Amino acid sequence: MFPRLKTLGPIAAGIAILVQAGMAAAGPNTPAPVHPPISGAAAHPAIPQQPVEREGKVTVDPAAKFTHFRVGNKNVKSIYLDGSVVWVGTSGGVVRYDTKDDSFKLFDARNGLLSNGMFYVGRVKGMLAVGTYGGGLSLLDEKTGKWKNYNIPDGLGDAFVYDVITASNGDIWIATWSGVNRIRGGNLDDRSKWDLYTVENTKGGVPNDWIYGLAEGKNGDIWLATEGGMARFANNKWENWNHAKGLGAPYAKVKDAIAFKNDPGKQSTHHAKQKQEMGLQGVDVAYNPNYVVSLEVDKQGTVWAGTWGGGLSRFDGKRWVNYTTVEGLPGNHVFMLHADATGKLWIGTNNGLTTYVPETGKFSKALTTADGLFANNVFAMGSSAKGDLWVGSFGGVAHLRAPQK
């Protein structure tokens, strides 16, 4: 387990990497797309705004046990470690930070992207890729600094892109707000290779068109995290699981530990319909065990699903087992799942970061702000081979250094 880290005080070697707020669509006069609320969480406290810096260097104390990188009033939704470079996807752009010289650069709608909001950062066909909030999928030519954008006219199901994976057979899968794309053979520039799977054309095999996460499982199976449950695409057939089939803990088990009291069903007809379909009309807090917000498949092929208020679910190929605060989980809203280089599963919740201990079936003591996290809500994470952790929350990233051996 990562050792408990000593708090260094309110400044805590804090470093300001500040990104531009807001969202931009294609064209200066085009209004930003409207997206339904994606959480029932209470509003975050404001982070004091600082002058925006788009490029430069920061000063880091390498002897400090942790360092904070601030991003203002924004969520850190994705972190991707790429050699010495850390890419940080936020709701205000994507930041490239080079740990070799502590230089950073902000990419957003002012230098080629079609949206400032980021859900995914990674690599696709060797290129840096970002999945955006309303601007589609964008690939960066790192030599020229130019972005190539893929959007609905190119075959993309929707301009909101939540996750991207390249399967072992070369297919690229893209999770969107309106179904999941499969690009056969990874041929992004061949429109005929683009497929789109939705609730309608799979006859309910995909349980909900909002696809939030993707992962490849055993034998090339593709797993989908959706707002209506989990789905698996295997041998060209679909199968799915929802709360009625064991996914997510029942309300009676978690009702006394729901962190967010305001009800998403009162914010949009979309969420109200979800509640009605589940028979949750009498539940007026942020709870939906069918809404899977994080997904990971470990080295053993076990599927892990983080739900919205229903805790963490584990599928061994036959049945689902659910873990909540009753079993030692820090919080029942599981925003992030990450398997590190050793195979250890990290779980980011509304109340800190923990790991699953397979030998005991329990969870390690949670890391919180007392241990160096920027905030206790953990939305994104990356880990290095030497054991450094980069943890994203609302307002910033915490770099927790591995102890010196």
QUIPEFEN-V803229 format. One record per backbone hydrogen bond with DSSP energy under -1.0 kcal/mol. CO is the residue of the C=O (numbers start at 1). NH is the residue of the N-H. E is the energy in kcal/mol with one decimal. If there is no record, write none. Layout:
co:CO nh:NH e:E
co:CO nh:NH e:E
//
This chain:
co:11 nh:14 e:-1.8
co:15 nh:70 e:-2.5
co:27 nh:30 e:-1.1
co:54 nh:106 e:-3.0
co:56 nh:104 e:-2.9
co:61 nh:64 e:-1.6
co:65 nh:401 e:-2.3
co:67 nh:399 e:-2.9
co:68 nh:15 e:-3.7
co:69 nh:397 e:-2.7
co:70 nh:17 e:-1.3
co:72 nh:74 e:-2.4
co:74 nh:395 e:-3.6
co:75 nh:91 e:-1.5
co:78 nh:89 e:-3.2
co:80 nh:87 e:-2.8
co:82 nh:85 e:-1.8
co:84 nh:99 e:-2.7
co:85 nh:82 e:-3.3
co:86 nh:97 e:-2.6
co:87 nh:80 e:-2.4
co:88 nh:95 e:-2.6
co:89 nh:77 e:-1.8
co:89 nh:78 e:-1.7
co:90 nh:93 e:-1.0
co:90 nh:118 e:-1.6
co:93 nh:90 e:-2.4
co:94 nh:107 e:-2.9
co:95 nh:88 e:-2.6
co:96 nh:105 e:-1.7
co:97 nh:86 e:-3.3
co:98 nh:102 e:-1.6
co:102 nh:58 e:-2.3
co:103 nh:98 e:-2.8
co:104 nh:56 e:-2.2
co:105 nh:96 e:-2.9
co:107 nh:94 e:-2.5
co:108 nh:111 e:-1.9
co:108 nh:113 e:-1.8
co:116 nh:93 e:-2.0
co:117 nh:133 e:-2.3
co:120 nh:131 e:-2.0
co:122 nh:129 e:-3.1
co:124 nh:127 e:-2.1
co:127 nh:124 e:-2.7
co:128 nh:140 e:-2.8
co:129 nh:122 e:-2.2
co:130 nh:138 e:-2.4
co:131 nh:119 e:-3.1
co:131 nh:120 e:-1.7
co:132 nh:134 e:-1.3
co:132 nh:161 e:-2.7
co:136 nh:132 e:-2.3
co:137 nh:150 e:-3.6
co:138 nh:130 e:-2.4
co:139 nh:148 e:-3.0
co:141 nh:145 e:-2.8
co:146 nh:141 e:-3.1
co:148 nh:139 e:-2.7
co:150 nh:137 e:-2.3
co:151 nh:154 e:-1.7
co:151 nh:156 e:-1.6
co:152 nh:155 e:-1.7
co:159 nh:136 e:-3.0
co:160 nh:177 e:-1.2
co:163 nh:175 e:-2.8
co:165 nh:173 e:-2.8
co:167 nh:170 e:-2.1
co:171 nh:167 e:-3.0
co:172 nh:183 e:-3.3
co:173 nh:165 e:-2.1
co:174 nh:181 e:-2.6
co:175 nh:162 e:-2.4
co:176 nh:211 e:-2.6
co:179 nh:176 e:-1.8
co:180 nh:197 e:-2.9
co:181 nh:174 e:-2.2
co:182 nh:195 e:-2.8
co:183 nh:172 e:-1.9
co:183 nh:186 e:-2.3
co:184 nh:187 e:-1.2
co:186 nh:188 e:-1.8
co:187 nh:190 e:-1.5
co:190 nh:193 e:-2.3
co:191 nh:194 e:-1.4
co:193 nh:184 e:-2.3
co:195 nh:182 e:-1.9
co:197 nh:180 e:-2.2
co:198 nh:202 e:-1.3
co:199 nh:204 e:-2.8
co:200 nh:203 e:-1.1
co:202 nh:205 e:-1.2
co:209 nh:179 e:-3.2
co:209 nh:211 e:-1.1
co:210 nh:227 e:-1.5
co:213 nh:225 e:-2.6
co:215 nh:223 e:-3.4
co:217 nh:220 e:-1.1
co:218 nh:221 e:-2.4
co:221 nh:217 e:-3.4
co:222 nh:233 e:-2.9
co:223 nh:215 e:-1.6
co:224 nh:231 e:-2.1
co:225 nh:212 e:-3.2
co:225 nh:213 e:-1.4
co:226 nh:292 e:-2.5
co:229 nh:226 e:-1.9
co:230 nh:241 e:-2.6
co:231 nh:224 e:-2.8
co:232 nh:239 e:-1.7
co:233 nh:222 e:-2.2
co:234 nh:237 e:-1.6
co:237 nh:234 e:-2.5
co:239 nh:232 e:-2.9
co:241 nh:230 e:-2.3
co:242 nh:245 e:-1.5
co:242 nh:247 e:-2.1
co:243 nh:246 e:-1.8
co:250 nh:253 e:-1.1
co:250 nh:254 e:-1.1
co:251 nh:255 e:-2.2
co:254 nh:257 e:-2.5
co:260 nh:286 e:-2.0
co:263 nh:266 e:-1.8
co:264 nh:267 e:-1.8
co:264 nh:268 e:-1.1
co:268 nh:272 e:-1.8
co:269 nh:273 e:-2.4
co:270 nh:274 e:-1.7
co:271 nh:275 e:-2.2
co:272 nh:276 e:-2.1
co:273 nh:277 e:-2.5
co:274 nh:278 e:-1.5
co:275 nh:280 e:-3.0
co:280 nh:283 e:-2.2
co:285 nh:287 e:-1.7
co:288 nh:291 e:-1.5
co:290 nh:229 e:-1.2
co:291 nh:308 e:-1.5
co:294 nh:306 e:-2.5
co:296 nh:304 e:-3.1
co:298 nh:301 e:-2.1
co:302 nh:298 e:-2.3
co:303 nh:315 e:-3.0
co:304 nh:296 e:-2.0
co:305 nh:313 e:-3.2
co:306 nh:293 e:-2.2
co:306 nh:294 e:-1.3
co:307 nh:309 e:-1.4
co:307 nh:334 e:-2.0
co:308 nh:288 e:-3.0
co:310 nh:249 e:-2.7
co:311 nh:307 e:-2.5
co:312 nh:323 e:-3.3
co:313 nh:305 e:-2.7
co:314 nh:321 e:-2.4
co:315 nh:303 e:-2.1
co:319 nh:316 e:-1.5
co:321 nh:314 e:-2.6
co:323 nh:312 e:-2.6
co:324 nh:327 e:-1.2
co:324 nh:329 e:-2.2
co:332 nh:311 e:-2.4
co:333 nh:350 e:-1.0
co:336 nh:348 e:-3.0
co:338 nh:346 e:-3.4
co:340 nh:343 e:-1.9
co:344 nh:340 e:-2.4
co:345 nh:356 e:-1.9
co:346 nh:338 e:-2.1
co:347 nh:354 e:-2.3
co:348 nh:335 e:-1.1
co:348 nh:336 e:-1.9
co:349 nh:378 e:-2.2
co:352 nh:349 e:-2.3
co:353 nh:367 e:-3.4
co:354 nh:347 e:-3.2
co:355 nh:364 e:-2.3
co:357 nh:360 e:-1.2
co:357 nh:361 e:-2.5
co:357 nh:362 e:-1.0
co:362 nh:357 e:-3.3
co:367 nh:353 e:-2.3
co:368 nh:371 e:-1.8
co:368 nh:373 e:-1.9
co:369 nh:372 e:-1.1
co:376 nh:352 e:-2.7
co:380 nh:392 e:-2.7
co:382 nh:390 e:-2.8
co:384 nh:387 e:-1.4
co:388 nh:384 e:-2.2
co:389 nh:400 e:-2.8
co:390 nh:382 e:-2.3
co:391 nh:398 e:-2.7
co:392 nh:379 e:-2.4
co:392 nh:380 e:-1.4
co:393 nh:76 e:-1.1
co:395 nh:71 e:-2.6
co:396 nh:393 e:-2.6
co:397 nh:69 e:-3.0
co:398 nh:391 e:-2.8
co:399 nh:67 e:-1.8
co:400 nh:389 e:-2.7
//
